[in-house]
Amino acid sequence: MRRLVAIALAPAWLWLVGASEVPRRAPASDQPARVTLSIVGTSDLHGAALPSDRVGGLPLLAGYVNNLRAARASDAGAVLLL
């Protein structure tokens, strides 16, 4: 019975011990942090996967998304590709 109680209380004990060792964060500033999130939505690409007359297609979209990801990486932003 004691062993069962010890096993049941172990997660609470670990939580209490761990919580006391967490460093305190500085108070939040008045202004929330801003993050640039670029959302790219795609639909029905199967009909235009290949370039037509060397224009468009998935290679163009891939280049755009790669450039956008590089831009967001430089300003600590993110890209959501749907």
N, C-alpha and C positions, 0 to 999 in steps of 0.2 A: 504494500500500500504506500509506503514512504517513497519507494522508487517511482511509482506512478505520479505522486504529487510533485516530486522533484522534476520529472520530465514535463509535467504540465506547466510548472512555473518557470522553467528554463527560458522560454522566449521572453517573458516579462522581465526577468532578471537581466538578460542580455540587452534588452531595449533600454532599461534604466541605466545600466553601466555604460552603454554606448552613447546614450543621450548626454551624459555628463561630460563626455570627452569631445563633443562637437564644438568646434570653435564658434564663437559668436560673430555674426555678420555685422558689418557697419549698418547704421540705420539707412533706410532707403531714401534716396533724394526725392525732392518734390516732383521732379520730371521723370516720367517712365522712360526706360530705355527704348530707343527706336530701332527697328530692324526693317530692312527693305526685303520684302517678299515678292518675288516675281512669279506670277501664276501663268502657266502656258497650257492652254487647253487644245486638245487635238480631237478631231472627229473624222471618220470616214477617210482615213489615209490610204486605204487599200486601193482606191481608184486613182490615186495620183502618186504612187510610190516611185515611179520612174520619171525622170525629167522629160519634159516635152520641149523639143527644139533647144536642148541644153539649158532649159530654165526650169526651176522649181524642183519638186520631188523631195524625197527623203534626205538626199545629201544636203540640200539647202536648209531644211529644217534642222538637221544635225549640226550644221555649222552655226546656225542661229542659237540653238540651245547651248552649244559649247561656249560661244562668245558670252552669252548671258550668264552662264555658270561662272566663267572667269571674272566677269564684272561683279557678280554678287560675292565671290570669294574675296575680292579686293576690298569690299566695303562691309565685310562680315554679315552679309545677307544670305538669302537662300532662294532656291528655285523649286517650285512645285510643278511637276510635269504631270498633267492629267490626260 
